[in-house]
Each structure stands twice: as C-alpha cells, then as structure tokens.
Amino acid sequence: MDLKGLKARGNWSRICSKRDLARVRTHTLPMTVRWLVVFCVFPSAIRAQVPVYEVTPVESTIKFGVDSSIPIKGTFDKWTATIKFSSQDVRSAVLDIEIQADSVNTGSGLKNNKLKGKDFFNTKDSPIISFKSTSVIQTSPTTFDLQGDFTIRGVTKTEKLTLTATGKGSTSGSIDGTMAFDRKDYGMNKGIPFIKIANRVEVNVSLKWKRVSGPPPVFQQ
C-alpha cells in the first residue's frame, strides 16, 4: 500500500476543503464588509472616482466690508482654501478656509492696527479666522447655500455662505460667494471714535479652482 500517496491525497483534500470553506465564508460576508474588502484591495480605483480640486490663490480674493460713516473695506492677504469631495455628488463637497487675521489690509495702517486690536479681530490671541462647511444645498443649477462653522476671535457659530459656481463640467472655474454676520455675536461690541459702524459685516470670497484629477462632480438638475 502506498502510504505516502494516501497521506498526500489526504493533505490535498484538506487544503481543498479549506479553500471551499473560505469561498463560502466570503460569499456569506455582509455587503458592507465585502465593500470594505474591495476598497482595501482596489483603493486607487475607488479614489479615482472622486473629483480632486485645487484653489489657485494668485487669482483668488477674500474681501470684507462694513457700512460706516468712513468706509471700512479691505482684503486678507494671507489665507488658504481647500475644496474636498467624498463622492462624485457635488453636495459632498467641503469648503475649508483659514485666514491669517493679521494679514488684514484696508489700505490704511491706522485702520489695520485698529482691526487687529482686542476690540475687533484680536489677532494676538486669535490669529486664525476660519470657515468650514458642514452641509451643501444646491438652490439652482449654479448656486449653493453652504452652512458651516465660522470662527473669529475664538468664537464659533453657524453661518451661511451663498455661492455661485462657474465651470460646470470643465477643468477650471470659480466660486463666488457672500456671507454676512453680526460682529456683536462674536464679541466685537465696541466702535471707533468719531466713526459710526454698522453691526453687519459682509465677507466676499472669489476662489478660482482647477480640477487636477478625477471626474467632474455631478450636479442636481
């Protein structure tokens, strides 16, 4: 009797049984686990379906203005902005803006210093002004309302940024938006001597973007 042959056939039978069992277990995995396996095995293919955007700061601006007896308007010279997608749906976008508060530029050193002080931006203790969207609502083929967390002077509240987008389906375009807030909600309660200042502050963003990879996002009709 060929004992070695029987032993080899027995080992092969056990190996086959294990493979069959593995196949059965794989087919009975929950759908979420199976998708997780696919994502781990083919991560680059999954990511390739997500639009990747880049904001070009040289062509972009962030401005602000407040009604007053003497005009107070300006820009911020130092800031960063990102647009990230978690899927191809345009509503999955997250807009994240961080502004260096002490880069405020009104064209007047006197006004700049006053805005940087503790009565207004308080740049020494709160150097960053930020907005990070938490939801995107498409209101027309080219307009959106972005609810988000707005932080200034270390105080965070929910504000709305209303945007108009251009460049749908192309590799470049822009988003232009406006957000208004009440300065007193963020502790800016004082004024400037001999100048009457309104409470409403308006922020205007104009961000030029280019799509560096992935398909264009899908808009609602």
C-alpha positions in Angstrom: 0.0 0.0 0.0 1.3 3.5 -0.9 1.0 5.2 2.4 2.8 8.3 1.2 0.3 8.6 -1.7 -2.6 8.3 0.7 -1.1 10.9 3.0 -0.5 13.3 0.1 -4.1 12.9 -1.1 -5.4 13.4 2.4 -3.5 16.6 2.7 -4.7 17.9 -0.7 -8.3 17.0 0.3 -7.9 19.1 3.5 -6.5 22.0 1.5 -9.3 21.9 -0.9 -11.8 21.8 1.9 -10.3 24.9 3.5 -10.4 26.7 0.1 -14.1 25.8 -0.3 -14.9 26.9 3.2 -13.1 30.2 2.6 -15.2 30.7 -0.6 -18.4 30.0 1.3 -17.4 32.4 4.1 -16.5 35.1 1.5 -19.9 34.8 -0.3 -21.8 35.0 3.0 -20.0 38.2 4.2 -22.3 41.2 4.8 -22.4 43.6 1.9 -20.6 46.4 3.9 -17.7 44.0 4.7 -17.4 43.0 1.1 -17.3 46.6 0.0 -14.6 47.2 2.6 -12.6 44.4 1.1 -13.0 45.9 -2.3 -11.9 49.3 -1.1 -8.8 47.9 0.6 -7.8 45.8 -2.5 -8.5 48.5 -5.1 -8.1 51.8 -3.2 -6.7 53.7 -6.2 -9.6 52.7 -8.4 -12.1 53.9 -5.8 -10.3 57.2 -5.2 -10.1 57.8 -9.0 -13.9 58.3 -9.0 -13.7 61.3 -6.6 -13.0 64.8 -8.0 -9.9 66.5 -6.8 -9.8 70.3 -6.8 -7.1 72.8 -6.2 -7.7 76.5 -5.4 -5.3 78.9 -7.1 -4.7 81.8 -4.6 -3.0 84.1 -7.0 -6.2 84.6 -8.9 -8.5 84.5 -5.8 -9.5 87.0 -3.2 -11.2 87.2 0.2 -12.7 90.7 1.0 -14.8 92.2 3.7 -16.7 95.4 4.3 -18.9 97.1 6.9 -21.2 100.1 6.5 -19.8 103.1 8.3 -19.5 106.8 8.2 -16.0 106.4 6.9 -15.6 103.4 4.5 -14.1 100.3 6.1 -13.3 97.8 3.4 -10.4 95.5 2.8 -8.8 92.2 1.9 -6.9 89.5 3.6 -3.5 88.9 2.1 -2.7 85.5 3.7 -5.1 82.6 3.6 -5.6 79.0 2.4 -8.7 77.3 1.0 -9.4 73.7 0.0 -12.4 72.0 -1.7 -12.7 68.3 -1.0 -15.2 65.7 -2.2 -16.0 62.4 -0.6 -18.0 61.3 -3.7 -18.9 62.5 -7.1 -22.0 64.2 -5.8 -21.4 67.9 -5.7 -23.2 68.1 -2.4 -20.5 66.0 -0.8 -18.0 69.0 -1.2 -16.4 70.5 1.9 -15.1 74.0 1.7 -12.4 74.9 4.3 -11.0 78.4 4.5 -8.3 79.6 7.0 -7.4 83.3 7.1 -4.4 84.9 8.9 -6.2 87.6 10.7 -3.2 89.9 11.0 -3.0 90.0 7.2 -5.9 92.4 7.1 -5.3 95.2 4.6 -7.6 98.2 4.3 -5.1 100.4 2.7 -4.7 102.4 5.9 -2.2 101.5 8.6 -4.4 103.2 11.2 -7.5 101.1 10.3 -5.4 97.9 10.1 -4.0 98.4 13.6 -7.4 99.1 15.0 -9.0 96.0 13.4 -6.1 93.8 14.6 -6.6 95.0 18.2 -8.5 93.4 21.0 -11.8 95.3 20.3 -12.1 93.7 16.8 -10.1 90.7 15.4 -7.9 90.4 18.5 -5.2 88.8 16.3 -2.7 88.3 19.2 -5.0 85.8 21.0 -7.0 84.6 18.0 -4.7 84.6 14.9 -7.0 82.5 12.7 -10.4 83.3 11.1 -11.9 80.2 9.6 -15.0 78.8 7.8 -15.6 75.1 7.3 -18.8 74.0 5.6 -20.9 71.3 7.2 -23.6 71.0 4.5 -24.2 71.9 0.9 -27.6 72.7 -0.5 -28.0 73.2 -4.2 -30.5 76.0 -4.8 -30.3 76.2 -8.6 -28.1 74.7 -11.4 -25.2 77.1 -10.4 -26.0 78.3 -6.9 -25.5 76.8 -3.5 -26.0 77.5 0.2 -23.2 76.3 2.4 -23.9 76.1 6.2 -20.7 76.0 8.1 -18.8 76.7 11.3 -17.4 80.2 11.3 -14.8 81.1 13.8 -13.4 84.6 14.7 -11.9 85.8 17.9 -12.1 82.2 19.2 -15.9 82.2 19.0 -17.6 79.7 16.7 -21.1 80.0 15.3 -23.1 78.6 12.3 -23.2 80.9 9.4 -24.3 80.6 5.7 -22.2 81.2 2.7 -24.2 81.7 -0.5 -22.2 80.7 -3.6 -22.4 80.9 -7.4 -20.3 78.4 -9.3 -18.9 78.6 -12.8 -17.1 76.0 -14.9 -19.5 73.1 -14.5 -18.1 70.0 -16.2 -14.8 71.7 -17.1 -11.3 71.6 -15.6 -11.4 75.1 -14.2 -13.8 77.7 -13.0 -14.6 79.8 -9.9 -16.9 80.1 -6.9 -18.0 83.5 -5.8 -19.9 83.9 -2.5 -21.1 86.1 0.2 -21.5 85.6 4.0 -22.9 88.2 6.4 -22.6 88.1 10.2 -23.3 90.3 13.2 -20.0 91.4 14.7 -21.5 91.7 18.2 -22.3 88.0 18.1 -18.5 87.5 18.2 -17.7 90.0 20.9 -16.9 93.0 18.7 -19.1 95.3 20.7 -17.0 98.5 20.6 -16.7 101.1 17.9 -14.1 103.5 16.6 -14.1 107.1 18.0 -15.9 109.6 15.7 -16.8 106.8 13.3 -20.3 105.2 13.2 -20.0 101.5 12.4 -22.9 99.1 11.5 -23.1 95.7 13.2 -23.4 93.8 9.9 -20.1 92.6 8.3 -20.1 91.2 4.8 -17.4 88.8 3.6 -16.9 88.2 -0.1 -14.9 85.2 -1.5 -13.9 84.7 -5.0 -12.0 81.4 -5.4 -10.5 80.3 -8.7 -10.2 76.5 -8.9 -8.9 73.8 -11.2 -9.7 70.1 -11.3 -6.5 68.2 -11.0 -7.8 64.6 -11.2 -11.0 62.6 -11.2 -14.3 63.1 -13.0 -16.3 66.3 -12.7 -18.8 66.4 -9.8 -22.4 65.6 -10.6 -24.9 68.5 -10.1 -28.6 68.2 -9.4 -30.8 69.1 -12.3 
